[in-house]
């Protein structure tokens, strides 16, 4: 990375590519979750009006308004503004009721009742009811719809087990006792839609902003909803999401006042933001990762010894210092560092090139073969870390060749999950959400196609256990399997870095995702 980064003299200064290198829950028969994630008291009276312009990446020709099939950061941010969930996580990662009012379950824990908040209204004026929740869950459970949440819910329930008892009560009959239903319903892919929805060309939600127009992969325009449940909010008249896939171009757009805020800032640019009084750096510790995965259905990674060797050959501190410019913390090949049940007691895997070479020799690894690593600039530190790992591999005779593609087609491109290695990024998740979405057998986002009967056994035991300490024991056992046999190289957790014009007020950094979890209802323009 270039150490001589010029400090901008004025807002119009452009940043050039050559200047930088690139919870645990207490569950009983009645459950009251923490109160809604409130923003801190505002120092000044919020001003009304104006349009918040947000520059985002990971948008392209396959971008979608369907909240259940997200192809990138822009799709998710739009869904966050239009739709709601039954439960959600606040800026510190605490679970709270959103459109749910209360959860209860029977003594066995296999039948749950969900009471809904009253007075919630869809953008078209129709009341939000239990029928909407039933329709949403049954939509997700239909495998033909390819919903991201399908692997989270399908092991737990059948469509016929979800029913409306009255306008404000949903009953969910599960296949077996399950302790974490409120938590899984707060997963990032668990949005709610209106009963009878058949397409998403003009989506209708209950969120703070309603749909106006869009140009696929380029721009989405939203307007404030007069039906929003929080009196007086949102403060801005609308939000405009603008696709700018190149991270340097995003920063240039902010500096040139073409947008008001940008997400997923490279750490190499953070000091430039801090030096510019016209801009504000937003930073939050998080469980977000920029990682690499090894395809277990392709040689040489069918052999666990090769996977172990690749984890040992990387210098994690160098990756943190260079790919993330120090804005993060070292990882230990496990997701979800912020989850209370994260296996922090496992030893930190250290840089050990000699042991890596020994394991490769035992596995009969052919050093003459080239390993293809599919990567992109789709997330902070992604391509930079792939480049560094390729260089680190050379030190023990491993030849890694990068296949670099544009960010807008990275996750939807024909080579995703088709090469021996790939890069990935995950936002903050709970272990339950991560295991359901990213480690379930056959799940699309099980990127390395890794499976383990032993892992599945411990996860199943954890899910059916209502005793918190015992559940943690089971989750730790599952993570031991991942640590020893898994297929992700989780070398670090990145801080969430964003930037905004100083006129943008009350974006509160969140551990969950960038730009305050893309929750703009309390944001205003000064």
C-alpha positions in Angstrom: 0.0 0.0 0.0 1.2 3.5 -0.8 2.3 5.2 2.4 2.2 8.7 0.8 -1.5 9.5 0.7 -2.1 13.1 -0.2 -4.5 14.9 2.1 -7.3 16.5 0.2 -7.2 20.3 0.2 -10.9 20.9 -0.5 -14.1 19.0 -1.1 -13.5 19.0 -4.9 -10.2 17.1 -4.5 -10.5 13.7 -6.3 -9.1 10.5 -5.0 -7.3 8.6 -7.7 -6.8 4.8 -7.9 -3.0 5.2 -8.0 -3.1 7.1 -4.6 -4.3 4.0 -2.8 -4.1 0.2 -2.9 -6.7 -0.9 -3.2 -27.0 -13.4 21.7 -27.9 -15.4 23.6 -31.7 -15.4 24.5 -33.5 -16.2 27.8 -36.3 -18.3 26.5 -39.3 -19.4 28.6 -43.0 -19.8 28.0 -43.3 -16.1 27.6 -40.6 -14.0 25.9 -40.2 -10.2 26.1 -37.3 -9.1 23.9 -35.4 -5.9 24.4 -37.1 -2.7 23.4 -36.7 -1.4 19.9 -33.2 -0.2 19.0 -33.6 3.4 19.8 -31.4 6.1 18.4 -29.6 8.4 20.9 -31.4 11.7 21.7 -30.9 14.2 19.0 -28.9 17.3 20.0 -30.8 19.5 17.6 -34.3 19.5 16.3 -34.3 17.3 13.1 -34.9 19.2 9.9 -37.4 17.9 7.5 -37.1 17.6 3.7 -34.5 16.8 1.1 -33.4 13.6 -0.5 -30.6 11.5 0.9 -28.4 10.2 -1.9 -26.5 7.0 -1.1 -23.7 5.6 -3.2 -23.5 1.8 -3.1 -21.6 -1.1 -4.8 -22.4 -4.7 -5.7 -25.2 -3.7 -8.1 -25.6 -5.0 -11.6 -27.7 -6.5 -14.4 -29.1 -9.1 -12.0 -30.1 -6.7 -9.2 -33.6 -7.3 -7.9 -36.3 -5.7 -5.9 -37.2 -9.1 -4.5 -36.1 -8.9 -0.8 -35.8 -12.6 -0.6 -33.1 -12.9 -3.3 -30.4 -10.4 -2.6 -27.6 -10.1 -5.2 -25.6 -7.5 -3.4 -25.3 -4.6 -1.0 -27.6 -2.3 -3.0 -30.5 -4.8 -3.1 -30.2 -5.3 0.7 -30.2 -1.5 1.4 -33.3 -1.0 -0.7 -35.1 -3.9 1.1 -34.1 -2.5 4.5 -35.9 0.8 3.6 -39.1 -0.8 2.1 -39.7 -3.8 4.3 -39.6 -4.9 8.0 -39.1 -8.1 10.0 -40.8 -9.6 12.9 -37.7 -9.2 15.0 -34.4 -7.4 14.4 -31.1 -6.5 16.0 -30.1 -3.1 17.3 -26.8 -1.3 16.8 -25.1 -3.4 19.5 -26.5 -6.7 18.3 -29.3 -7.1 20.8 -32.5 -8.8 19.6 -35.7 -6.8 19.8 -39.3 -7.1 18.7 -40.0 -5.2 15.5 -43.4 -6.1 14.1 -43.8 -8.9 16.6 -45.2 -8.0 20.0 -44.6 -11.2 22.0 -43.5 -14.8 21.6 -44.8 -17.8 23.6 -44.3 -21.5 23.2 -45.7 -24.7 24.7 -43.8 -26.8 27.3 -42.1 -29.0 24.6 -41.0 -25.9 22.6 -42.4 -27.2 19.3 -45.4 -24.9 19.0 -45.0 -21.2 19.1 -47.5 -18.3 19.1 -46.4 -14.9 17.8 -48.5 -11.9 18.8 -48.2 -9.0 16.3 -48.1 -5.3 16.9 -51.4 -3.5 16.1 -51.7 -0.4 14.0 -49.0 -1.3 11.4 -50.0 -0.3 7.9 -48.7 -1.3 4.5 -47.7 1.5 2.0 -51.0 1.1 0.2 -53.0 1.7 3.4 -53.9 -1.9 4.1 -53.5 -3.2 7.7 -50.6 -5.6 8.5 -52.1 -8.9 9.8 -51.3 -12.4 10.6 -52.2 -13.5 7.1 -49.2 -11.5 5.8 -46.9 -13.3 8.1 -48.3 -16.7 7.1 -48.1 -15.9 3.4 -44.5 -14.7 3.8 -43.3 -17.8 5.6 -45.1 -20.2 3.2 -43.5 -18.3 0.3 -40.0 -18.8 1.8 -40.8 -22.5 2.4 -41.5 -23.0 -1.3 -38.2 -24.1 -2.7 -39.3 -22.9 -6.2 -39.0 -19.3 -4.9 -35.3 -19.8 -4.1 -35.5 -17.5 -1.1 -32.3 -16.9 0.7 -34.1 -17.8 4.0 -35.2 -21.2 2.7 -32.3 -23.1 4.3 -33.0 -21.3 7.6 -36.7 -22.3 7.8 -37.1 -25.5 5.8 -35.5 -27.8 8.4 -37.7 -26.3 11.1 -41.3 -26.3 9.7 -43.7 -27.3 7.0 -46.0 -24.7 5.2 -49.1 -26.3 6.7 -47.7 -25.8 10.2 -47.9 -22.0 9.9 -51.4 -20.6 10.5 -53.2 -17.4 11.5 -55.3 -17.8 14.7 -56.7 -14.3 14.4 -55.8 -11.0 12.8 -52.9 -10.5 15.2 -51.7 -14.0 16.2 -49.7 -16.5 14.2 -49.1 -20.1 15.3 -46.1 -22.0 14.1 -45.9 -25.8 14.6 -42.3 -27.0 14.3 -41.0 -30.4 13.3 -39.2 -30.6 16.6 -38.5 -28.3 19.6 -36.6 -25.2 18.6 -35.2 -22.7 21.0 -34.3 -19.8 18.7 -37.3 -19.0 16.6 -37.3 -15.3 17.6 -33.7 -15.1 16.6 -34.0 -16.8 13.2 -36.9 -14.5 12.3 -34.6 -11.6 12.8 -32.1 -12.9 10.2 -31.2 -10.4 7.5 -33.1 -12.4 4.9 -36.4 -12.6 6.8 -38.3 -9.6 5.4 -42.1 -9.6 5.5 -44.3 -9.1 2.4 -48.0 -8.5 1.9 -50.5 -11.4 1.5 -51.0 -12.1 -2.2 -47.8 -10.6 -3.5 -46.8 -12.3 -6.8 -44.1 -10.0 -8.1 -41.8 -7.3 -6.9 -41.8 -4.8 -9.8 -43.5 -2.3 -7.5 -42.8 -3.6 -4.0 -45.1 -2.7 -1.1 -43.8 -2.8 2.4 -44.3 -1.5 5.9 -40.9 0.3 6.2 -40.2 4.0 6.4 -39.9 4.5 2.6 -42.1 3.5 -0.3 -41.0 2.6 -3.8 -41.1 5.2 -6.6 -39.0 4.0 -9.5 -35.8 2.1 -10.4 -33.4 1.5 -13.2 -32.0 -2.0 -12.7 -28.5 -2.1 -11.4 -28.2 1.7 -11.6 -30.6 3.6 -9.3 -33.6 3.1 -7.0 -35.7 6.1 -5.9 -37.9 5.9 -2.7 -40.2 8.4 -1.0 -41.1 8.8 2.7 -44.1 6.8 3.7 -46.9 8.7 5.3 -48.1 5.5 6.9 -44.9 4.8 8.8 -45.7 3.7 12.4 -43.2 6.0 14.1 -44.8 9.5 14.4 -42.9 12.2 12.5 -40.5 9.8 10.8 -38.8 9.6 8.4 -37.4 13.1 8.3 -36.1 13.2 4.7 -38.6 13.3 1.8 -36.9 10.4 0.1 -33.8 8.2 -0.5 -32.0 7.7 -3.7 -29.7 4.7 -4.0 -27.1 5.1 -6.7 -25.0 2.2 -8.0 -21.2 3.0 -8.0 -19.4 -0.3 -8.0 -15.9 1.0 -8.0 -14.9 2.0 -4.4 -12.6 4.8 -5.6 -15.4 6.2 -7.8 -17.7 6.1 -4.8 -15.4 8.2 -2.8 -14.9 10.6 -5.7 -18.7 11.0 -6.0 -18.9 11.9 -2.3 -16.0 14.4 -2.5 -17.7 16.0 -5.6 -21.0 16.2 -3.8 -22.7 13.9 -6.2 -23.9 11.7 -3.3 -24.4 12.4 0.4 -23.1 9.1 1.8 -21.2 6.0 0.6 -20.9 2.5 2.1 -18.1 -0.1 2.3 -15.2 2.2 2.4 -11.7 0.8 1.9 -9.5 1.2 5.0 -6.9 2.8 2.9 -9.2 5.8 2.3 -10.3 6.2 5.9 -7.6 8.6 6.9 -8.5 10.8 4.0 -12.0 11.1 5.3 -10.8 11.9 8.8 -8.6 14.7 7.4 -11.5 16.4 5.5 -13.8 18.5 7.8 -16.5 18.4 5.1 -16.8 14.7 5.6 -17.6 12.3 8.4 -16.1 8.8 8.9 -18.5 6.2 10.3 -16.7 3.2 11.9 -18.1 0.3 13.8 -16.6 -2.9 15.2 -18.4 -5.9 13.6 -18.5 -9.5 12.8 -18.3 -8.8 9.1 -15.7 -10.8 7.2 -13.8 -10.6 4.0 -12.7 -14.2 3.5 -11.7 -16.9 1.1 -13.3 -20.3 0.6 -12.0 -23.6 -0.7 -14.3 -25.7 -2.8 -14.6 -29.1 -1.2 -16.0 -30.7 -4.3 -12.9 -29.8 -6.3 -9.4 -31.2 -6.0 -7.2 -30.5 -4.1 -9.6 -29.3 -1.4 -11.4 -32.6 -1.1 -8.5 -33.5 1.2 -8.8 -31.8 4.6 -5.0 -31.7 5.0 -4.8 -29.3 2.0 -7.5 -27.1 3.6 -5.6 -27.1 6.9 -2.4 -26.3 5.1 -3.9 -23.3 3.3 -5.1 -21.9 6.6 -1.7 -22.3 8.1 0.2 -20.7 5.2 -1.4 -17.3 5.5 -0.1 -14.4 7.6 -3.2 -13.0 9.2 -1.5 -10.0 10.7 -0.1 -9.0 7.3 -3.6 -9.4 5.8 -5.1 -7.2 8.5 -2.5 -4.5 8.2 -2.5 -4.3 4.5 -5.8 -5.5 3.1 -7.8 -3.7 5.8 -5.2 -1.0 6.7 -5.5 -2.2 10.3 -9.3 -1.5 10.5 -10.4 -4.8 12.0 -9.2 -7.7 14.0 -7.7 -11.1 13.3 -10.0 -14.1 12.6 -9.7 -17.7 13.5 -11.5 -19.5 10.6 -14.8 -19.1 12.4 -17.7 -16.8 11.5 -19.7 -14.8 14.1 -17.2 -13.4 16.5 -19.8 -11.2 18.0 -22.2 -14.0 19.0 -22.1 -14.9 22.7 -21.7 -18.5 21.7 -18.6 -17.9 19.5 -15.9 -20.4 20.5 -13.4 -17.9 21.7 -11.7 -20.7 23.8 -10.3 -22.4 20.7 -6.6 -21.6 20.1 -5.8 -18.9 17.7 -4.5 -20.4 14.5 -1.0 -19.0 13.8 1.1 -18.5 10.7 3.1 -21.7 10.3 4.4 -22.2 6.8 6.6 -25.2 7.8 3.6 -27.1 9.1 1.7 -26.1 6.0 4.4 -27.6 3.7 4.4 -30.8 5.8 0.6 -31.2 5.4 0.8 -30.6 1.7 3.5 -33.2 1.4 1.4 -35.7 3.3 -1.5 -35.0 1.0 0.6 -35.5 -2.1 -0.1 -32.0 -3.2 1.2 -31.2 -6.7 3.1 -27.9 -6.5 3.2 -27.6 -10.2 -0.6 -27.2 -10.5 -2.1 -23.7 -10.4 -5.0 -23.0 -8.0 -7.6 -20.5 -9.4 -8.9 -18.0 -6.9 -12.0 -16.2 -8.1 -12.1 -12.7 -6.7 -13.2 -9.1 -7.2 -13.3 -5.6 -5.6 -16.9 -6.4 -4.4 -16.1 -5.8 -0.7 -13.5 -3.9 1.3 -10.2 -5.8 1.2 -11.5 -8.6 -1.0 -9.2 -8.3 -4.0 -6.3 -7.0 -1.9 -6.5 -10.0 0.5 -6.7 -12.4 -2.5 -3.5 -10.9 -3.9 -1.7 -11.1 -0.6 -2.7 -14.7 -0.1 -1.4 -15.6 -3.6 1.9 -14.0 -2.7 2.0 -15.8 0.7 1.4 -19.1 -1.0 4.4 -18.6 -3.2 6.6 -18.8 -0.1 5.8 -22.5 0.3 5.6 -23.3 -3.4 1.9 -22.9 -3.9 0.9 -21.2 -7.2 -2.4 -19.3 -6.9 -3.7 -17.5 -9.9 -6.4 -14.8 -9.6 -9.5 -14.7 -11.7 -10.7 -11.1 -11.2 -14.1 -10.0 -12.3 -16.1 -6.7 -12.0 -18.0 -6.2 -8.7 -21.4 -5.9 -10.3 -21.3 -9.5 -11.6 -19.2 -11.2 -8.9 -21.8 -13.1 -7.0 -24.1 -13.7 -10.0 -21.4 -14.5 -12.5 -20.9 -17.9 -14.2 -17.6 -18.7 -12.3 -18.9 -18.1 -8.8 -18.3 -21.4 -6.9 -16.9 -23.0 -10.0 -13.1 -22.4 -9.4 -11.0 -24.1 -6.7 -11.1 -21.0 -4.5 -13.2 -17.9 -4.2 -13.4 -14.7 -2.2 -16.5 -13.9 -0.1 -17.8 -11.3 2.3 -20.3 -11.9 5.1 -22.1 -9.3 7.2 -22.6 -9.8 10.9 -24.8 -12.8 11.7 -25.7 -14.9 14.7 -24.4 -18.4 14.7 -27.9 -19.7 14.1 -28.4 -17.5 11.0 -24.9 -18.2 9.7 -25.2 -22.0 10.1 -28.7 -22.0 8.5 -27.8 -19.8 5.6 -24.1 -20.5 5.0 -23.5 -24.0 6.3 -26.7 -25.9 5.5 -26.4 -28.8 3.1 -27.4 -27.8 -0.4 -27.8 -24.1 0.5 -26.8 -21.7 -2.2 -24.7 -19.7 0.2 -22.9 -22.7 1.4 -20.1 -21.4 -0.8 -17.5 -24.2 -0.4 -20.1 -26.9 -0.6 -18.8 -28.2 2.8 -20.7 -30.8 4.7 -20.1 -32.8 7.9 -22.4 -35.2 9.8 -20.6 -34.4 13.0 -21.2 -30.7 12.5 -24.9 -31.3 11.7 -25.3 -33.4 14.8 -24.1 -30.6 17.2 -26.0 -27.9 15.5 -29.2 -30.0 15.7 -28.7 -30.5 19.4 -28.1 -26.8 20.0 -31.2 -25.8 18.2 -33.4 -28.1 20.3 -31.9 -27.1 23.6 -33.6 -24.4 25.7 -30.9 -24.4 28.3 -28.5 -21.5 27.4 -25.2 -22.9 28.8 -25.9 -26.3 27.4 -26.7 -24.9 24.0 -23.4 -23.0 24.1 -21.6 -26.3 24.7 -23.1 -27.8 21.6 -22.4 -24.7 19.5 -18.7 -24.8 20.6 -18.5 -28.5 19.6 -19.9 -27.6 16.2 -17.3 -24.8 15.8 -14.5 -27.3 16.8 -15.5 -29.3 13.7 -15.4 -26.1 11.6 -12.0 -25.1 13.0 -10.5 -28.5 12.3 -12.1 -29.5 9.0 -13.9 -26.5 7.5 -13.3 -24.8 4.2 -13.4 -21.1 4.9 -10.2 -19.1 5.5 -11.6 -16.4 7.8 -8.4 -14.4 8.4 -10.0 -11.3 9.8 -13.1 -9.3 10.8 -13.3 -5.9 9.2 -14.6 -2.8 10.8 -17.6 -1.3 9.0 -16.3 1.9 7.4 -18.5 4.4 5.7 -18.4 8.1 4.9 -20.9 10.9 4.7 -21.1 14.6 4.1 -21.0 16.5 7.4 -24.5 17.8 6.6 -25.9 14.2 7.0 -27.1 13.9 10.6 -27.9 10.9 12.9 -26.5 8.0 11.0 -25.7 5.8 14.0 -22.9 3.2 13.3 -24.2 -0.3 13.8 -22.5 -3.7 14.3 -25.0 -5.2 11.9 -24.2 -3.7 8.5 -22.9 -0.5 6.9 -24.4 3.0 7.2 -26.2 2.3 10.4 -27.7 -1.0 9.1 -29.2 1.1 6.2 -31.8 2.4 8.6 -32.5 6.0 7.5 -35.8 6.8 9.1 -34.1 9.0 11.8 -31.6 10.6 9.4 -31.9 14.2 8.4 -30.0 16.8 6.4 -28.5 19.7 8.3 
